[in-house]
Amino acid sequence: MDEKAAIFSSVRTDGTTVPLFLSGPLNGETFRKYIEQYLVPTLHTGDIVVMDNLRCHKVKRVKQAIERVGAHILYLPPYSPGFNPIE
């Protein structure tokens, strides 16, 4: 079996947002849809979204969707899973 799967989720200081289980490849378009449909509705002005340096995290439309609601992105230093609360 050579199937790919991904799980998207995020954590907040007040709990976990909706996880998404995906059967198939992870790419910028899929991640953008998750951000727009599941993460952005939970964000508030001034929130900080912490992400690692995965290529799909740096898609322009992902950044635009997050910043549109007044939140900000903080990219972690490369190879630093210890700073990522969901790892």
Wavefront OBJ file of the C-alpha trace (Angstrom):
o trace
v 0.000 0.000 0.000
v 1.446 3.348 -1.025
v -1.363 5.693 -0.020
v -0.643 9.101 1.417
v -2.612 10.743 4.176
v -2.348 13.958 6.153
v -3.891 15.359 9.300
v -4.316 19.109 9.676
v -5.029 20.624 13.038
v -4.130 23.568 15.190
v -4.096 24.346 18.879
v -5.137 27.486 20.679
v -4.629 28.473 24.274
v -8.357 27.794 24.691
v -8.368 24.385 22.925
v -7.896 22.609 19.624
v -9.532 23.703 16.394
v -11.233 21.277 14.031
v -8.846 18.602 12.719
v -9.061 17.536 9.094
v -8.084 14.075 7.893
v -7.043 14.024 4.266
v -6.521 11.021 2.063
v -4.149 12.134 -0.633
v -1.187 14.413 -1.121
v -0.502 17.506 0.920
v -0.022 20.591 -1.225
v -0.478 24.333 -1.075
v -4.011 24.291 -2.446
v -5.209 21.694 0.066
v -3.567 23.550 2.945
v -5.068 26.865 1.778
v -8.547 25.322 1.812
v -8.004 24.059 5.360
v -6.811 27.497 6.479
v -9.749 29.316 4.880
v -12.467 26.840 5.920
v -11.316 25.767 9.388
v -8.602 27.987 10.866
v -9.530 31.507 9.740
v -13.055 31.359 11.264
v -11.446 30.751 14.691
v -8.955 33.623 14.457
v -9.247 37.017 16.104
v -7.467 40.302 15.451
v -3.988 40.118 16.959
v -3.790 36.311 17.025
v -0.429 34.839 16.078
v -0.388 31.732 13.894
v 2.819 29.753 14.455
v 3.901 27.508 11.589
v 6.994 25.618 10.601
v 8.670 26.056 7.237
v 6.798 23.427 5.258
v 6.493 24.669 1.687
v 2.679 24.624 1.697
v 2.668 26.899 4.777
v 4.267 29.659 2.705
v 1.661 29.838 -0.058
v 0.778 33.499 -0.676
v -2.985 32.936 -0.383
v -2.513 31.228 3.007
v -0.750 34.330 4.324
v -3.389 36.609 2.798
v -6.264 34.651 4.368
v -4.707 34.821 7.837
v -3.758 38.487 7.607
v -7.182 39.436 6.220
v -8.701 38.812 9.673
v -5.989 40.781 11.479
v -3.911 37.804 12.596
v -0.182 37.426 12.025
v 2.111 34.550 11.031
v 5.259 33.598 12.913
v 7.425 31.064 11.097
v 9.569 28.902 13.345
v 13.297 28.559 12.757
v 14.168 25.569 10.539
v 14.462 22.210 12.301
v 12.923 23.335 15.583
v 10.023 20.976 16.393
v 10.583 21.702 20.086
v 9.072 25.155 19.553
v 5.984 23.757 17.801
v 3.252 23.044 20.389
v 1.399 20.588 18.143
v 4.399 18.386 17.280
l 1 2 3 4 5 6 7 8 9 10 11 12 13 14 15 16 17 18 19 20 21 22 23 24 25 26 27 28 29 30 31 32 33 34 35 36 37 38 39 40 41 42 43 44 45 46 47 48 49 50 51 52 53 54 55 56 57 58 59 60 61 62 63 64 65 66 67 68 69 70 71 72 73 74 75 76 77 78 79 80 81 82 83 84 85 86 87
